Amino acid sequence: MALPGRRRPLPAAGAGFLGVTPARVTHERQRIFALDTNIFIYHFEANPAYVGFTEALFDRIESGRVKAITSALTLHEVLTGARKAGDDRLFALYRDLIGTFPNLHLVPFDARIAEISSDLRARYDLPTPDAIQVATALQQGAETFVTNDARLKRVREIKVTLPRRAG
């Protein structure tokens, strides 16, 4: 039993973060990238500062050179933006794109992700949505978390990659 205020012991070697064993897509390690909501927004809105980066990234995912995952929270966040804009066509487009994009897996929020995200939130004082996104990446065995939130670089359990800005 851990003492109050003390961290629990680390999981056994090879067990992964908090005992989560990384997912294997094939017998050879398939590269898995986890994508934050802002990456989708930059791509959908063709943000001139990032569209070159996002186009290259989504081309790699679509071709199968890498697999990608994102939390169901991403769908919630982009659909909320479309609803606020009152654009039903955009709502359907975003829903369909995220739901059917090749080599992109939408990961539902579950009890295991809740446990991991609560630890991340407590450890790094992350906002809940960020903790859920990173926990989803860890639970799915992603090698990198792609986001434009530089504050997430302090998370030590996963490599955090920021998009290259054009210009």
Beta strands, then each sheet from edge to edge (+ up, - down):
strand 1: 32-35
strand 2: 67-71
strand 3: 104-107
strand 4: 144-146
strand 5: 159-161
sheet 1: 3+ 2+ 1+ 4+ 5+
end
